[in-house]
Amino acid sequence: MIRFYLNGQLQKLNQVDPNLSILDWLRTRKRLTGTKEGCASGDCGACTVVIGSPDPEQSGQLRYDSVNSCIALVGSLHGKHLVTVDALTQEPAHPVQKEMVECHGAQCGFCTPGIIMSLFALHTESAANGSIPDDEALLEALSGNLCRCTGYRPIIEAGRRACVQTWEPGTGNAVLSRSSALSGPNGATPNNPAPGLAA
């Protein structure tokens, strides 16, 4: 059985096709269609999601990294926290979302969810480390995202402006946890979804 969190909600999957991509699972099984399929080969970044996994450098903390969901398999999610652009619909809006709007960082919008998730991962990790990313880090974070209409100037400016802002999820928003326990209701975790009860 594969146990993980999706946008703060515990998921338990049994007898999953070992070749099922995270993208296909999100779009066909969970009907979360904010994550887009572009190239289906890990080149364009339209399918970018963020995965939280235990940080080897900070005991008890999670590290959030952007991942191309079209080439990552669902089986790799065991014990982790999957965050999709669909989770960022709650108020207050994330600084990355606000600045992409303010800086006119989208035109057709197809690549925008992936760009937002790449910048979200950068913002999250920078905030956790107490640092402000420089342009090199910003360009590295966006290096896996292609945009054919907007051009990168407004996207990069949105990233610069967003990464100097702070953000706290709204009340009751369990989407982003830095604790490696990934605690759910009553202390549930992916490896122990029902504390005190048989799995």
Summary of the structure (lengths in Angstrom):
residues: 199
radius of gyration: 16.5
end to end distance: 10.3
largest distance: 53.4
contacts: 607
relative contact order: 0.19
helix: 32%
strand: 17%
